[in-house]
Amino acid sequence: MKEINPKETSRAYAFEMWLKAPMPMVTFFKTLDVSPLLKISKRKGLKFNMLMCYCIGKAASGIKEFYMLPVGDKLIGYETIAVNTIVANKSGEVSSCDIPFSHDFWAFNNNYLKLTRHVAESCENHDLTESMVIGTSALAQYEIDGAVGMYSGVFNNPFMIWGKYKHRFFKTTLMVSFQFHHTQMDGAHAARFLDCLQKEIFALAM
């Protein structure tokens, strides 16, 4: 993790335009076909949320804009990314858990299980400050048509929210929202990420 000169990146114009904007966040909605993830989850006994987080990390890892993030008045470059998940802890509340992304599927799965279990038991957040973190919030018990994340002005990280998947004819769909800081990426980058996410879901054949 290090500060980089925006003028030496493809985000120079966006940095000048959007860094100090009152509301620099943009939200896209997309309906994904998650039928392959549901089949894998049931056949292999793997957590659906873990599969989603892996595909999110895999899709993001191929887009260079995910390795930059505006922090305060600086543009920070990262060498690694992580995917955050919200964990129900033993006290009946929720804690935050950052999972380091690895292209090795089973390594990611093992980290996901180990770290979320630790967070649930300890009731302490697990933060990876050296990685660019993609936030997620899964409201898997509830049917929602969409959600827009809150912009606090403190955290500029990209963030995804989804609810309960829906069965439609011969496929299972999931509506997701993706919020991103316009300094970090443009709409075209975000749309490409969501397209890549769908492709990674289809590509995850096990």
N, C-alpha and C positions, 0 to 999 in steps of 0.2 A: 504494500500500500504506500503510495507516494503522491505528492502534489504534482500535477502536470500543468503545463502552460496551455490554456485553451486555444491560443492562437496557433499552436502546433498540432492541433487535432481537427477533425471534421466538425467539431461542435463549437467552433469559434463564434459563428454568427448567433447560434442558439444561446450560447453563454451570455452574450451581450443583450440579447432580446428578452430572455425569459428568466434569468437568475433572480431578479428582483421584482418580478411580476407579482401582484397581489394574490393571484391564483394560478400558479404555473402548471397545475396538474391536469392531465387529460385522461378520460376514462373511455375505454372501448368495451363493447359487449360482443360475445361470440358464443354460438351454440356448437358444442363439440360432440362428435360421435365417440362415446367412450365404451362402446360395446366390447372392444378387445380387452380393455382393462378389467371390466367386470368378469369376463370369461377367465382371464388369467388369475384374478383374485380368488375366484371360486375353485378353479382347478388346482392351483398351487398353494392355496391357503395363505396368500399374501394380502397385505392391507391395501385397500383401494387408494387410500390417501397417500401411502408411500409411493404407489405406482404413479399417481398424478404428480407428486413432487419430483420424482425421478425424471419424468417426461418434461416437466417445466425446466429443470436444470439442464437437461440435454438440449432442449430447443434454444435456451438462452445462451448456452456455451458457444454456439456457433455464430453469435451476433456480437461484434466488437463493442457496440454501444453499452452492453451490459457490464463491461469492465471499467466503465467510467461512471462517476456519480458526483453531483454537486453537493458539497458539504460546507455549510456556512457560506462564505464568499469565495471558496476555492473549488477547483475541479480536481477530484482525486481519482487516480488510476489504481486498479486492482489486478492482481495476478490470478486470483481465484474467485469463484462465486459460491454461494450457499443458498439453500432454500429453507425458509423459516416455516414452522408449523406451530399452531396453538394447541397446547396439551391440557386436558382436564387433569388436575392434580388431586392428591389424596385429601386435601382440605376442602374440596368441593369448589375450588376456584380454578382459574386457568393460568398457565405459565407459558412462556415463549421459549421455543427451542430451534436453534439454527443447526441445520444439517449440512456439513460440507459436501458439495457436489463431487461425485466421482463418476467417470464414464464406466467404471466397473460396477455393473448392476448389483451384484451380490455384496460388494463392499458398501455401496450406498444403503442397501437394505439392512445390513448388519448395523451400520452407524445409526440409521433411523430407529431401529428397535432399541438399541442400547441407550441412545441419548434421550429418546422420548420416555423410556422407562425410568431413567435417572431423574429427569425433570419432574415426572409425575410423583415420584417418591420423595424427592427432596423439596419440592415446591419452590425451586430456585430456577431462574431463567438460565438458559445456556446461550451465550452471545459469542459470535465470531466477528470481532471488530476488524480483523485483517482481511475479511472477504466482503465482496459486494453481495448483499443479502436481498433475495427476492422474498417478500412477505406473502404469506397465504393465510386465509381463514376459511375453514370448511364448516359450513352450517349444515352438516349432512343429514340431520333429522328433519329439516324444514324445507318445504317447497317455496322457493323464492324465484322471482322473475329477473332479479338483478339487484345489485348493490353498488353504491359509490363510496369509496373509502374516504375517511376523514383526512384532510390536509392539516397537519399540526404546525407546519412551518419549521419543524425541528428535524423530522425524518423525511428524506426525499426519495427513499427507496421505492422501487416498483412494487406493486401489491396486487394480489389476485384474491378474489372472493368467489365462492360457489356454494350452492345449497345441495339439495337432494337431487340425485339423477332421476330421469324420467324414462319409463319404458314406452316406446312408440313403435308399434308394429314389430318389425324384426330388428330394431336397434335401440340402444340406450343412449340418451342424450343428456348433456350437462351444460347449463348456461353458466358461463364464467364472465366476470368483469376483470379488466386489467387496467390499473391506474399507473401512470408513469409521469415523471417530471419532464416537461418539454425541453429543458436544458440537456437532459441525458439522451433523449432520442426524439425523433420526429414520428408523425403518424405512420409513415411508410415502414419504419423500423418496427413499430409496435404491431402493425398488421402482419408483417413478415414473421415476427415471433409467433403470433397466434396461428398462422398457417403452418409454421414449423412444428408447433406443439401438436397440431392435429396429425401431421405426418409422423411424428415420433410415437404417438399413440398407436397408429396403425402399424408402425415398424416394430413395435415391441412384441414380437412373436416368440413364445417360449415353449 
